[in-house]
Structure formats: C-alpha cells, structure tokens
Amino acid sequence: MQPDLLRAEEAIRQSDERYRKLLASVTDYIYSVRLQNGVVVETSHGPGCLSVTGYTPHEYAMDPNLWHRMVHPDDRAGVVANATEMSLGKVPPTIEHRIFHRDGSIRWVRNQRVPHYDANRQLAGYDGLVSDVTSRKEAEEKLTQTNGRLREVLASLTKSHAQLKATQMQLIEAEKLQTIGQLAAGVAHEVKNPLAILQMGLSYLVGSLKYEDGQGLMAMKEMGDAINRANTVVGNLLGFSAPEQLDLKDQEIERLIRRSLILVKHELNTAKVKVAINFASHLPSCPLDRSRIQQVFVNLFINACHAMPDGGTISVNALSHRITQQDEAGTARHSGVRFKIGDEVVIVEIADTGTGILPEHISRIFDPYFTTKARGQGTGLGLTVTKTIIDLHGGCINIGNRNEGGAIVTIILKARMKDEKR
Amino acid sequence: MKNDKPKILIIDDEVGFTKLTKLAMPDFDICEENNSTRALETARRFQPDLILLDVVMPDFDGGDVAAQIKADPALTHVPIIFLTAIVTEKETSKRDLFGGYPFISKPITPEKLAETIRSHLPVGEG
C-alpha cells in the first residue's frame, strides 16, 4: 500500500476516534417528532442521543414509541400531561424526568419541546432539546440529603442549646439563690439583733407602765406588732436559704394539704371561704420537706383568702401524671428542664373564685417585694418564697387566671420513683 | 443574804441586748459579758447555772466559746442555750443545726426567754 494512502487512512481513523469521543461527551441533542392524527409516526433524533440514551438515531427512526417506553413509569403521567399541553395550542414548560438508559441505568433529562401546527391548527409535530442533567440531579440529591442531615444536626444542636440554656438558667438561678441566701442571712443578723434589743426594751417599758395608762399601753402594743411584722419579713427573707436545708422525706401530698388547711382554718372561716377537695386515688408519694411544702400551701391558701374578701371557694385538685414529650417541651419552656419524659409527677391545682390577677401583674407575681395587697397585709415575699421552695424541690409552679374567673396555681412535683429506696 | 435567783451568764456582743435583757428579767441574776475573749474567765468567776450564748460574735464565735466552756471541768455541766439572730423561730426545733445545743431565735420576749431558761435549768435551780 502506498505510504500516502496509509497516512490518509490513519488520519481518517484518528478523526473517527475524535468524533466518537466528542459524541460520547455530548449531553444535549435535538430531536423531531412528526404526528399524524395525534399519533407519533416518525421520530428523528440527533447523533447525541447515543451517549444520552444508549440508542442510535436509526433505532429511534425504526421504533417511534421507543422514547415513550424509556420514560420512567413514575414520571410517565407528567410527560404525557406536558405533551397534552401542545395539543391545546400551548408551548409546554420545560420538564425534567427520568429515563432508562439502554445499559439499565436511570438518567435524568431536561426536555424542552416546541410544537408546530398544520394549516388546520392541528398539532403536526414538535422539535425538542434533550439535555442529560443526571450529574446535576445527583448533585442536587446529595445536596438534599446533606441538607437533611444538616437539618437533623441543627435540630439536635438547637435541642442541646435549649438544654444548655435551661441548665445555665438553673445554674444562674442556683447561684442567685445562694447569693440571696447569704445576703438574707447577713441581713437577718443585722436586723434581728436590733429587733431583739427593741423587743427587750419594749417588754421592760410595758412592765414599768402603770395599768391605767391605756394610751401608753396601746402605743407599746403597736410597737410590739411592728417588731413582729419586721421579724416576719426577715423570716421570709430567710426562706431563700440554701438547698441543703431541705429535709426531704417521703410524704403523702394529700396529708400535707389537709394539714395546711387545718393551719389556715381560722383565716378560711373569717373570710367565709369554703374548700372543695378532689384528690385522685392512689397518689404516689413525693420526696418533700414537710414544713416547707406546708409553708407553700399555707401561703397559697392565705393568698386565695385575701383574693376573696367577700367569701368564695378554694378548689384543690391533685392527680398523678406521667410526663410526655409535649409536657417536657412545655415545662422546659416555662420553668427550665425539670422533668424527663416518663417521669411520674403529682400535679396540684389550687383555684379560687376571687378577683384573679391583672395580666400585667402575672409576669411579676414571683418577684421579691411585689405585692398587690394593702400596706401591712403582705410583704411581697410570700410567692417568692413559695417559688423558691418549689424550685428547691426540683418542681415547678405556674400562676394564671381561670376562664371562669379567679386565679389558679399549678404545682408540679416529682413523685418518688418506684425503685427508689424509701 | 444568799441570792436564790438562777444565775444566768449572757455572752453577746450586743451591749443593748444584754443590758435590756437584764432589766427586763429581774427574776434572774444576770451577768453580762460582751467580749467573747473574756467569756471563759467571766464564766469561771460567775459560776452560772446556765449560759445564754450568742452565735455570731467577733474574735471567738459561739461555737468556740461553747467548746472552751465544755472543756473546763468546773463548767462542763453548765447548760448552754445558743441565742441566734440567723435562724427563724420555726427552725428552733432543729437541734442538730448547733451541734445538739438548744437554741432560740432573736427577737424573743422576756417571758418566752424565761420559759426556755427554766426548762433547761438543772433541777432545783428554777
């Protein structure tokens, strides 16, 4: 063979090779479809169809329904609906769908079709551009999965953050309590000593006064009352004392409530307040400091009496409950994370038929020295001490208004776990 | 003439309190000591039937003074009642707060203080 001929053949071979490589890398191709009475009678696919679909233009020419069969069954309805738009005289929007490649793999294609019509405005066929978007779709899918994982991580981080924040709040609260406790002890010492001097001096003066000096005795009595009141305020301040002072023992909450009601019997009778009790049967016991929890109930019952100057009813309900996911979110939102899902708790509700609480007062109700009572009737520390005691027990307390009128206090205390030692 | 009133030593740095307690409680022979560093010496000299002892004081606190008194063979039998301005009246039943010693919360009326003292005096001294 002539050397020139050999060189020419080699050049053709190399050119063919380049063409095949180029064709294999093509991801877009044009095609045409011709219709007769709405039925596909001829298709013409550009050479790029081989790399995108695995089929040759000739195979498409021989089988007008080949494309339709390649469409993924789940996407077929969308593809048909997209084509139907053309028969209605519209240019359909670009559609992305899956096809089966000849090698069995699934490919994603973007298909843009432009219809053309005959003289009778009947759909005569359409031209289209198919683009292989598999790589982009796979990247999108990976992105979606990564996004999903990121969302999970974010949700987990958000939950951890909320828990950390709640823990931080509890630590701050504990530190605050400790600081207030130390402050209270200091204030108590500095105030109670002069009160002790006043008390002794007053007692001495009362002993020295003649019985007929009625006004003098009355003045002394007023002074004695003032000393007692100041001592009560200091005593309430000491309610902030540190948690180690809690004397936790297994207690039946029902019994503590009944004892507290006996302690306030005089106030209830004076205020003409009736008590309606509704305790669920078989309430679990709770680890409680008896005297402090009684102090809580006494405070709340006296508050309820003050809220019903013309008489009324205090309803006391107690029930047991197991904390659910919904409860956990609620208690976390309102009072820090105090309970875990599955914890058994006792819920005590104390409702009155009094005047209720002004909405603008609700957020301040537990603040020290906040009171709505007349001067001399309340120290503004009763509910602060009440909340401190409940907090020290790891419980939570909320106060709000009832729809029917009056206020309602809800206390949640952790019950003794069944496997805990008594 | 022998003074048959119970002898009470009150150790408290609050001068006003000790003075007025003495005035308000004439049924007792009260000796005041306002300096805790001199408490043991005063107790040895006065030989009280009962000691009222403040908790928070400069120099020696109530606990230190109680330990000194209990370590003295001549005073070890003398009952001690702590006087404190820290705890509330409700807590005075918790004896373990002050190492088992009884304690009372200030302020207190002379009547209540007298009643508490008498309940802790050795038999025959009240």
Chai-1 contact restraints between the chains, C-beta under 6 A:
chainA,res_idxA,chainB,res_idxB,connection_type,confidence,min_distance_angstrom,max_distance_angstrom,comment,restraint_id
A,A185,B,I86,contact,1.0,0.0,6.0,A-B,restraint_1
A,A188,B,I86,contact,1.0,0.0,6.0,A-B,restraint_2
A,H189,B,V56,contact,1.0,0.0,6.0,A-B,restraint_3
A,H189,B,A85,contact,1.0,0.0,6.0,A-B,restraint_4
A,H189,B,I86,contact,1.0,0.0,6.0,A-B,restraint_5
A,K192,B,A85,contact,1.0,0.0,6.0,A-B,restraint_6
A,K192,B,K106,contact,1.0,0.0,6.0,A-B,restraint_7
A,N193,B,E14,contact,1.0,0.0,6.0,A-B,restraint_8
A,N193,B,A85,contact,1.0,0.0,6.0,A-B,restraint_9
A,L195,B,P107,contact,1.0,0.0,6.0,A-B,restraint_10
A,A196,B,F17,contact,1.0,0.0,6.0,A-B,restraint_11
A,A196,B,K106,contact,1.0,0.0,6.0,A-B,restraint_12
A,A196,B,P107,contact,1.0,0.0,6.0,A-B,restraint_13
A,I197,B,G16,contact,1.0,0.0,6.0,A-B,restraint_14
A,I197,B,F17,contact,1.0,0.0,6.0,A-B,restraint_15
A,I197,B,L20,contact,1.0,0.0,6.0,A-B,restraint_16
A,Q199,B,P107,contact,1.0,0.0,6.0,A-B,restraint_17
A,M200,B,L20,contact,1.0,0.0,6.0,A-B,restraint_18
A,M200,B,T21,contact,1.0,0.0,6.0,A-B,restraint_19
A,M200,B,A24,contact,1.0,0.0,6.0,A-B,restraint_20
A,G201,B,L20,contact,1.0,0.0,6.0,A-B,restraint_21
A,S203,B,A24,contact,1.0,0.0,6.0,A-B,restraint_22
A,S203,B,T109,contact,1.0,0.0,6.0,A-B,restraint_23
A,S203,B,P110,contact,1.0,0.0,6.0,A-B,restraint_24
A,Y204,B,L20,contact,1.0,0.0,6.0,A-B,restraint_25
A,Y204,B,L23,contact,1.0,0.0,6.0,A-B,restraint_26
A,Y204,B,A24,contact,1.0,0.0,6.0,A-B,restraint_27
A,N231,B,P107,contact,1.0,0.0,6.0,A-B,restraint_28
A,G235,B,T88,contact,1.0,0.0,6.0,A-B,restraint_29
A,L238,B,T88,contact,1.0,0.0,6.0,A-B,restraint_30
